[in-house]
Structures are given as C-alpha cells and as structure tokens.
Amino acid sequence: MTACGVFSSAACVTQNSVAVGTVINNKEVVSDSRSNKQSFIEFAGLRPNGGGGLRLWTAGRGSQVARFAARKGVREIGKQFGTVVAMAPAQQAAVETLKEEKEEMRTAVRRNENIGKLQAGYLFPEIARRRRAHAEKHPDAKIISLGIGDTTEPIPQVITKAMEEAARGLGTLDGYSGYGAEQGQGRLRSALVNAFYADMGIKDTELFVSDGAKCDIARLQLMFGSQVSIAVQDPSYPVYVDTGVMMGQTGTFDNDAMQYGNIQYMRCSPENNFFPDLSNLPRTDIIFFCSPNNPTGNAATRKQLEELVVFARRNGSIIVYDSAYAIYMSGDNPKSIFEIEGAKEVAIETGSFSKYAGFTGVRLGWTVVPEALKYADGFPVIRDFNRIMTTCFNGASNIAQAGGLACLSPEGLAAMHSVVSFYKENATILRETFESLGFKTYGGVDAPYVWVQFPGRNSWDVFAELLEKANIVVTPGSGFGPGGEGFIRASAFGHRENILEAVERLKKVLATH
C-alpha cells in the first residue's frame, strides 16, 4: 500500500516525503525486527516502490525505529488506525490537511429521516449475520436452516426446459427480444387469470406481471404515498411495516411497545383464531392482509374474509391481499380475495411464483388491480399503478416469463403441486415433532410454516439457544411484530434428510423443556 492508498490523494506521492506506515491491514509494516539502520535508510531515503509510490513505514512510540526517526528529523503526526504515522516536516501540513479531509468530508445532503427510523437491519439479513458469526465460531458445525423461507428443491424440468429454450432463443435473430410490455407478456397475463382467477370476473388487463410480490408491495407503497394510514396483521411479513416506515407513513419506534406509531397493529393470536377483532379496529386507508399468513401459517376462512371485505367497504379502505402461499391451501378456504363478493371495489391482490415453483431466485410475480377500485375522487387506482410500473419497471425477464408460462401448463401445474406437497410433508414432520415434545403449534397445514409457542420465553433467546445447542436456524417471532413474541417460526423449506436430522436434534435439545 502506498501513501496515496492511505490518504487517497495524488498530493502524497512525492519524492521528498518519508513513507508512512500501513494503517489498514498491517501489510508492509516495518516492525522493530526489521528496523536496523540500513532498512530505515532505505525507507526514509524515499525509495519509490514498484507502483511508483512510496513505501510505508510505522513504529511504536518509543521504539528503536521511532528514536532513529527523531534523530533524522522525521516527526510523528499522531496515530492513524492504531499505528504511529511518521512524516517528513515538509509534507506534514499537507498530509494533516488530507487526513482532515478524509475524516470530515461529507456532502450537504440530509439523510432520509424515514429510513433513519428503521430498527437495525431487516429481519432476515440479521438472521444471516448471526448465522455467519456462529459458523465462524464453529467452523465444523453442520448448520440446518429452518429459518428464512427459501425454497430448496430443484425447479421441475418442464419449467427449466422452457426457460432454457427462451435463453437460447435470445442468441438467434428469430428468437431475440428486447424490452417487452411493462405490464407483462399478454400470453402470461391471460394464463395467470385462467389459472387462478377463473370465474371471478378478473380481466387480463387488470393483472400486472412483475419480478415478485415483495417488489410490488414496495411499488404499491410508492403509489399510496406518505399521507395514508395503514393497518397490518400482528404478526406479519416485515415488508409491509418497513416499506411504510420508509415512505413516511409512520411515527417513530416505541421500544416498550415494540411497534411504530401511526400503524394499527391487528393482533392475530391463538385467542382470536388469528383473525383481528375488526369491531375495535379504527379506520385506516390501507389494510395489509396475508392468507395463509406468514408467519403463523393460518388461512382465513370464507366467513372471515367476508367480514374483512364488509369492513373495508364500510370504511372506504383498500385491502392489499398477499396470496403468496395460496397454493398450499387444501381446504375450501378462499385462495383469492376476489372470491369474496364486493372485493373488486376495495382490494388489490399480489401473488408470486417464488413458493409455487421455486422461483425465489428467478423472480416472477403478479399484482391484480381491478378497474372497479377507485380513489375518493373517483380516479381509477389501476391507472396510477400502471404509471408506477411503466416509470419504475421495464418488465419481468423474458426468460422468467417463459418459465411462468410453463408453470401454468397442465404439466407445469402438476409439477408445482408435487413440489408443494413435498414441502407440506416436511411441515407435517416438523409440526408433529414439536407437538410430541409438548409444544403448542399452529399452521403447518395450509402453509409451509409451523408457528411454535414458547410461553414466557424471549423469541431471540430461543433462536440463540437452538443455534448454539442444535446448530439449527429458526426465525424469532418478534421479528414479525410484537404479537410474535414468545413464538418461533420453523420453515418447511429444506431437503428431507435435513428436516429429519433437524427433528432428531430438536428432540435432544428440547426434551427437557
């Protein structure tokens, strides 16, 4: 490293400067063991290094090198990252100025105060950080993840073959395609409506193809703006709250209540069958609702969704209905909010191929915005969302959309249901294991998540215990909202051998609880 590498300025590459010590990674440091007269003369004699800059030199205070430097007229200019930096007098002032600029230079742009309200990191990167720290501490440990809901099984070949052909086609004149419609390819929009919204009165033009439901939630928040009020299930997927904070819809975080101001947290617990008491809920502009719910795994009944739609119509609210796990439902619970009469005037629905076909890395989803949904002034919401999509998005990948079409073919649908059945079997294994150990569990029937109660326990403490004692990663319930405290979420996304090994570890660690 050269002096320029330290101070990031061409001014420090001169032929009359004494080289300074490495201050970042301690490479090329001249230690006392090398500080004889000859080596110091070589360094203090300003010999350029191979890169055309200057060699670097450091010394501890009072060391032989420091004393020799003093006799040669080289002056210390203080500590920099824990080392003593020395510099010839002629360059001392210049380097001090550069040092001050490096430490103090900042723009005049104010940070977005709303992002500043966010609490630490987003939940799942924080879990990943703790997992990495554990792996560094225990490099030989085999860590099994029941945490983040990332799919693990290969995408069915009938789907990957279609994407492969689309990718190869891009290398030919006949098969190449550039920008497509921001709203998605017409064939895919039509196929999605036929597969998931048949007989619900949804038009192809009301469905927008995207790169995933998570991204669409952020786009919807951008469309709604900062002046709306929102309600979320508690517990719920963190993106609803965090995007609201970023948009300026909320107040600050209350550490005692574990929630943000200006958000209505709709408590969903075993006591109310995981459906909020709407009679005591104040009106909000937007209601985020996910069924089956992430993290609890609970699927709302038809009667409950009818109550929700009536509530929204009475209050003039808009429901943002997240159906990311609808394919996991096996009973007669509605798979779409648009199965409920009157929903088209008060609801938007997001969907995703991520947990349907293993597209967590491929990225493909959709959002339905009915033409009948209007703002207070009568302006159609779909026109604003179309403007957001055409301004902020260039359309989903052509290759991903080819995969989406294959998913919706008869063979693709059968393959998706086969993979979903595999994950549901994993969920059954996990749920039955926790129940055999005496824990109350919820979900795991109509969703790939098992919601496990640890009464009186801090959920992050349970997370830490399972990681330390069993090398198993789960998700602490409090990461989904204050209503999640005392619970953990166990994900059924995993190879079968890992799920089976995980339950054996759980039996050993939790047998005495």
C-alpha positions in Angstrom: 0.0 0.0 0.0 1.3 3.5 -0.9 0.8 6.8 0.9 -1.8 7.5 -1.8 -3.6 4.3 -0.8 -3.9 5.6 2.7 -4.8 9.2 2.1 -6.5 8.9 -1.4 -4.7 11.8 -2.9 -2.1 12.3 -5.6 -0.5 15.0 -3.4 1.0 12.4 -1.1 3.0 10.8 -3.9 6.1 13.0 -3.8 9.8 12.4 -3.9 10.6 14.3 -0.6 8.1 12.5 1.6 9.1 9.9 4.2 6.9 7.0 3.6 4.2 6.4 6.2 3.0 3.2 8.0 0.4 0.9 6.7 -2.7 1.8 8.6 -5.4 -0.6 7.3 -4.4 -4.2 7.1 -0.8 -4.0 8.6 0.8 -5.3 5.4 4.2 -3.9 4.5 4.8 -2.7 8.1 8.4 -2.2 9.1 8.5 -3.6 12.5 11.2 -3.3 15.2 12.7 -6.6 14.0 13.5 -5.0 10.6 14.4 -1.6 11.8 18.1 -1.6 11.5 19.9 1.4 10.2 20.1 0.2 6.6 16.4 -0.7 6.3 15.4 2.6 7.8 17.6 4.5 5.4 16.0 2.5 2.5 12.6 3.6 3.7 13.4 7.1 4.9 15.5 7.5 1.8 12.3 7.8 -0.2 12.9 4.9 -2.5 9.8 4.5 -4.8 8.1 1.2 -4.8 7.2 -0.8 -7.8 3.9 1.0 -8.2 5.6 4.4 -8.4 4.5 5.5 -5.0 6.3 5.4 -1.6 7.0 2.6 0.8 5.1 2.6 4.0 6.6 2.7 7.5 5.3 2.6 11.1 6.8 2.3 14.5 5.5 2.0 18.0 6.0 5.1 20.2 9.5 5.0 21.9 10.7 2.1 19.7 14.1 2.0 18.2 12.7 3.0 14.8 10.9 6.0 16.4 14.0 7.2 18.1 16.1 6.8 14.9 13.4 8.7 13.1 13.6 11.5 15.5 17.3 11.8 15.1 16.8 12.0 11.3 14.3 14.8 11.7 11.2 12.7 10.9 8.2 13.8 13.0 5.3 11.7 14.3 2.0 13.1 13.4 -0.2 11.0 15.6 -2.0 7.7 15.4 -3.9 6.5 12.5 -5.9 3.3 12.9 -3.7 2.3 15.9 -0.3 2.9 14.4 2.1 5.8 14.7 2.4 7.7 11.4 5.6 9.5 10.6 6.2 12.2 8.0 9.0 14.5 7.0 8.3 18.1 8.2 8.0 19.4 4.6 4.9 17.2 4.0 3.4 17.2 7.4 1.0 20.0 6.9 -0.2 18.7 3.5 -0.9 15.2 5.0 -2.6 16.7 8.0 -5.0 18.5 5.6 -5.6 15.4 3.6 -6.2 13.5 6.8 -8.8 16.0 8.0 -10.5 16.0 4.6 -10.7 12.2 4.7 -12.2 12.2 8.2 -14.5 15.2 7.9 -15.6 15.4 4.2 -19.3 14.9 3.9 -21.9 16.1 1.5 -24.6 18.7 2.2 -27.4 16.1 1.5 -29.6 15.2 4.5 -30.3 11.6 5.1 -33.9 10.4 4.6 -35.2 10.7 8.1 -37.8 8.0 7.5 -35.1 5.4 6.7 -33.4 6.5 9.9 -36.5 5.3 11.8 -35.9 1.7 10.8 -34.8 -0.6 13.6 -31.3 -2.2 12.9 -31.3 -4.5 9.9 -34.1 -6.2 8.0 -35.0 -9.4 9.9 -33.6 -12.0 7.5 -30.2 -10.3 6.8 -29.9 -10.1 10.6 -30.5 -13.8 11.0 -28.0 -14.4 8.2 -25.4 -12.3 10.1 -25.9 -14.2 13.3 -25.6 -17.5 11.4 -22.3 -16.4 9.8 -21.0 -15.4 13.2 -21.9 -18.8 14.6 -20.3 -20.6 11.6 -17.1 -18.7 12.1 -17.0 -19.6 15.8 -17.9 -23.3 15.0 -16.4 -23.9 11.5 -17.1 -27.7 11.7 -20.7 -27.3 12.6 -23.4 -28.5 10.2 -26.0 -25.8 10.3 -29.5 -26.7 9.3 -31.8 -23.8 8.4 -35.4 -23.8 9.3 -35.3 -20.0 9.2 -35.7 -17.9 6.0 -38.4 -19.2 3.7 -36.2 -20.0 0.8 -37.1 -23.0 -1.4 -34.5 -25.8 -1.7 -35.8 -28.3 -4.2 -34.9 -28.1 -7.9 -37.3 -26.4 -10.2 -39.2 -29.0 -12.2 -37.6 -29.8 -15.6 -40.7 -29.0 -17.6 -40.3 -25.4 -16.3 -36.5 -25.1 -16.6 -36.6 -26.5 -20.1 -38.9 -23.7 -21.2 -36.5 -21.1 -19.7 -33.5 -22.8 -21.3 -35.2 -22.6 -24.7 -36.1 -19.0 -24.2 -32.5 -18.2 -23.2 -31.1 -20.0 -26.3 -33.6 -18.2 -28.4 -32.1 -14.8 -27.4 -29.0 -15.9 -29.3 -30.8 -16.1 -32.6 -32.3 -13.4 -34.9 -35.7 -15.0 -34.8 -35.7 -15.6 -31.0 -34.3 -12.4 -29.8 -36.5 -9.9 -27.9 -35.6 -6.7 -26.1 -37.9 -4.6 -24.0 -41.3 -6.1 -23.5 -44.5 -4.6 -22.1 -44.0 -3.3 -18.6 -47.3 -5.0 -17.6 -46.1 -8.4 -18.8 -46.5 -10.6 -21.8 -50.1 -11.0 -22.9 -50.0 -14.8 -23.0 -48.7 -15.0 -19.4 -51.3 -12.5 -18.1 -54.0 -14.5 -19.8 -52.7 -17.8 -18.4 -52.5 -16.4 -14.9 -56.1 -15.2 -15.0 -57.3 -18.5 -16.4 -55.3 -20.5 -13.8 -56.0 -18.5 -10.6 -58.9 -16.1 -11.3 -61.3 -18.1 -13.4 -65.0 -17.1 -12.9 -64.0 -14.2 -10.7 -64.5 -11.5 -13.3 -60.8 -10.5 -13.5 -59.6 -9.3 -16.8 -56.1 -9.9 -18.3 -55.5 -6.1 -18.4 -56.1 -5.9 -14.6 -53.1 -8.2 -13.9 -49.6 -6.9 -13.9 -46.6 -9.3 -14.2 -43.6 -8.3 -12.1 -40.4 -9.5 -10.5 -42.1 -10.6 -7.3 -44.7 -9.7 -4.7 -42.2 -8.2 -2.4 -41.2 -5.7 -5.0 -44.8 -5.0 -5.9 -45.6 -4.2 -2.2 -42.9 -1.5 -2.3 -44.4 -0.2 -5.6 -47.8 -0.1 -4.1 -46.5 1.9 -1.1 -44.8 4.3 -3.5 -48.2 4.7 -5.2 -50.1 5.3 -1.9 -47.6 7.9 -0.7 -46.7 9.2 2.7 -50.1 10.5 3.8 -52.1 7.3 4.1 -52.7 5.4 7.3 -52.1 1.6 7.4 -53.0 -1.5 9.3 -51.1 -4.7 9.4 -51.7 -8.2 10.9 -49.6 -8.7 14.0 -47.5 -10.8 13.5 -47.0 -10.3 9.7 -44.4 -10.2 7.0 -42.0 -7.3 7.9 -42.1 -5.8 4.4 -45.5 -4.2 5.0 -44.2 -2.3 8.0 -40.7 -1.5 6.8 -41.9 0.0 3.5 -44.5 2.0 5.4 -41.7 3.4 7.6 -39.5 4.2 4.5 -42.4 6.0 2.9 -43.0 8.2 5.9 -46.4 6.7 6.8 -45.4 6.0 10.4 -44.2 7.6 13.6 -41.0 6.6 15.5 -40.4 3.2 17.0 -41.6 2.6 20.6 -39.1 0.3 22.2 -41.5 -0.6 25.1 -44.5 -1.4 22.8 -42.2 -2.9 20.1 -44.1 -1.0 17.4 -44.2 2.1 15.3 -46.5 5.0 15.9 -49.3 5.6 13.4 -49.7 2.0 12.4 -52.7 -0.1 13.5 -51.3 -3.5 14.6 -54.2 -6.0 14.2 -53.4 -8.6 16.8 -53.7 -12.1 15.4 -53.2 -14.7 18.1 -54.5 -18.2 19.2 -57.0 -16.4 21.4 -58.8 -14.8 18.4 -58.2 -17.7 16.0 -55.5 -15.5 14.2 -58.1 -13.1 12.9 -58.3 -9.5 14.2 -61.2 -8.1 16.1 -62.5 -5.7 13.5 -65.1 -4.2 15.8 -62.4 -2.5 17.8 -60.2 -1.5 14.8 -60.0 2.2 13.9 -60.4 3.1 10.2 -57.2 3.1 8.1 -56.7 3.8 4.5 -54.8 0.6 3.7 -55.2 -2.8 5.3 -52.4 -5.3 4.6 -53.6 -8.9 4.9 -51.9 -12.2 4.1 -53.6 -15.6 3.9 -52.2 -18.1 4.5 -50.4 -15.8 6.9 -46.7 -15.5 7.1 -45.5 -16.4 9.8 -48.4 -18.1 11.6 -49.4 -20.3 8.7 -53.1 -19.7 9.5 -55.5 -19.5 6.5 -58.5 -17.2 6.8 -61.9 -18.7 6.4 -64.5 -17.5 3.9 -66.6 -16.0 6.7 -63.6 -14.1 8.0 -62.7 -12.7 4.6 -66.3 -11.7 4.0 -66.1 -9.7 7.3 -62.9 -8.1 6.1 -64.4 -7.0 2.8 -67.5 -5.6 4.5 -65.3 -3.7 7.0 -63.2 -2.2 4.1 -66.3 -1.2 2.2 -67.9 0.4 5.2 -64.7 2.4 5.9 -63.7 3.1 2.4 -60.4 1.3 2.8 -58.2 -0.6 0.4 -57.1 -4.2 1.2 -53.7 -5.2 -0.1 -54.2 -9.0 -0.1 -51.0 -11.1 -0.2 -51.7 -14.6 -1.6 -48.1 -15.7 -1.9 -48.9 -19.1 -0.2 -52.4 -19.7 -1.6 -51.3 -22.9 -3.5 -50.6 -24.6 -0.1 -54.2 -24.5 0.9 -56.0 -27.8 0.6 -59.4 -27.0 2.2 -62.2 -24.7 1.0 -60.5 -21.5 2.3 -60.6 -18.8 -0.4 -57.4 -18.8 -2.4 -58.1 -15.2 -3.6 -59.8 -12.2 -2.1 -61.7 -11.9 -5.3 -63.7 -15.0 -4.4 -65.5 -12.7 -2.0 -68.4 -10.6 -3.3 -67.6 -6.9 -3.4 -63.9 -7.3 -3.1 -63.1 -5.9 -6.5 -64.2 -2.4 -5.3 -61.9 -2.5 -2.3 -59.0 -4.8 -2.9 -55.6 -5.4 -4.6 -54.0 -8.8 -4.7 -50.3 -9.8 -5.0 -49.1 -13.2 -6.0 -45.8 -14.9 -6.6 -44.2 -18.0 -8.2 -41.5 -18.0 -5.5 -43.0 -20.6 -3.3 -45.1 -22.2 -6.0 -42.3 -23.2 -8.4 -39.1 -22.4 -6.5 -38.7 -19.1 -8.3 -37.1 -17.3 -5.3 -34.0 -16.7 -7.4 -35.8 -16.5 -10.8 -38.1 -13.7 -9.6 -41.6 -13.6 -11.1 -44.9 -12.5 -9.5 -48.0 -10.5 -10.3 -50.5 -8.0 -8.9 -54.2 -7.6 -9.7 -55.7 -4.1 -9.6 -59.3 -4.2 -10.6 -60.7 -1.4 -12.7 -63.6 -1.0 -10.3 -61.2 0.1 -7.5 -61.2 3.9 -7.2 -59.8 6.6 -5.0 -62.0 9.0 -3.1 -62.2 11.4 -6.1 -63.2 8.6 -8.4 -59.9 8.2 -10.1 -59.1 4.6 -11.0 -56.3 3.1 -8.9 -55.2 0.9 -11.8 -54.1 4.0 -13.8 -51.8 5.1 -11.1 -50.3 1.6 -10.7 -49.8 1.4 -14.4 -47.9 4.7 -14.3 -45.7 3.4 -11.4 -44.9 0.2 -13.4 -44.2 2.0 -16.6 -42.0 4.5 -14.9 -40.1 2.4 -12.4 -40.0 -1.0 -14.1 -39.1 -2.3 -17.5 -40.9 -5.6 -17.2 -40.1 -9.0 -15.9 -37.3 -11.0 -17.5 -38.3 -12.6 -20.8 -36.7 -15.9 -19.6 -38.6 -15.8 -16.3 -41.9 -15.2 -18.1 -41.2 -18.2 -20.3 -40.8 -20.2 -17.1 -44.1 -18.7 -15.8 -45.9 -19.9 -18.9 -44.5 -23.4 -18.4 -45.6 -23.4 -14.8 -49.2 -22.8 -15.9 -49.3 -25.6 -18.5 -51.0 -28.8 -17.3 -47.6 -30.5 -16.8 -46.2 -27.5 -15.0 -49.2 -27.2 -12.7 -48.9 -30.9 -11.8 -45.2 -30.4 -11.2 -45.7 -27.4 -8.9 -48.3 -29.2 -6.8 -45.9 -32.1 -6.5 -43.2 -29.8 -5.0 -45.7 -28.1 -2.8 -46.8 -31.5 -1.5 -43.2 -32.3 -0.6 -42.9 -29.2 1.5 -46.2 -29.8 3.2 -44.9 -33.2 4.2 -41.9 -31.5 5.7 -44.2 -29.2 7.6 -46.2 -32.2 9.0 -42.9 -33.8 10.2 -41.9 -30.6 12.0 -45.3 -29.9 13.4 -45.7 -33.4 14.8 -42.2 -33.3 16.3 -42.8 -30.1 18.2 -46.2 -31.4 19.4 -44.6 -34.6 20.6 -42.3 -32.5 22.7 -45.2 -30.8 24.4 -45.3 -27.5 22.4 -48.4 -25.9 21.1 -48.1 -25.4 17.3 -50.1 -23.5 14.7 -50.0 -23.5 10.9 -48.1 -26.2 9.0 -51.3 -27.5 7.3 -52.2 -24.8 4.8 -48.8 -23.2 4.7 -45.1 -24.2 4.7 -44.6 -22.6 8.2 -45.0 -24.0 11.7 -45.7 -21.4 14.4 -44.4 -22.8 17.7 -45.2 -21.2 21.1 -42.6 -20.9 23.8 -44.6 -19.3 26.7 -42.7 -16.8 28.7 -39.5 -17.0 26.5 -37.9 -14.2 24.5 -38.0 -15.4 20.9 -34.5 -14.2 20.1 -33.3 -16.2 23.2 -34.9 -19.3 21.8 -33.3 -18.6 18.4 -29.9 -18.3 20.1 -30.4 -21.5 22.1 -31.3 -23.6 19.1 -28.4 -22.2 17.1 -25.9 -22.8 19.9 -27.1 -26.2 21.1 -28.5 -27.7 18.0 -26.9 -25.8 15.1 -30.4 -25.1 13.8 -31.6 -21.7 12.5 -35.2 -20.7 13.1 -36.9 -17.3 12.9 -37.7 -15.4 16.1 -41.3 -14.5 16.2 -40.7 -10.9 17.5 -39.2 -10.2 14.1 -42.7 -10.3 12.7 -44.1 -7.8 15.2 -44.9 -7.5 18.9 -47.5 -10.2 18.6 -44.8 -12.7 17.6 -43.0 -12.5 20.9 -42.9 -15.9 22.6 -43.1 -17.8 19.3 -40.6 -19.1 16.7 -41.3 -19.8 13.0 -40.0 -23.1 11.6 -39.8 -23.3 7.8 -40.6 -26.5 6.0 -38.4 -25.5 3.1 -35.5 -28.0 3.2 -34.2 -31.3 1.9 -35.9 -34.2 3.5 -32.7 -35.6 5.1 -32.0 -32.2 6.7 -35.6 -32.0 8.1 -35.2 -35.5 9.5 -31.8 -34.7 11.1 -33.2 -31.4 12.4 -36.0 -33.1 14.3 -33.6 -35.5 15.9 -31.5 -32.6 17.2 -34.7 -30.8 18.4 -35.7 -33.9 20.3 -32.4 -33.9 22.2 -32.3 -30.2 22.9 -35.9 -29.6 23.7 -36.7 -32.8 25.5 -36.3 -31.2 28.9 -38.3 -28.1 28.2 
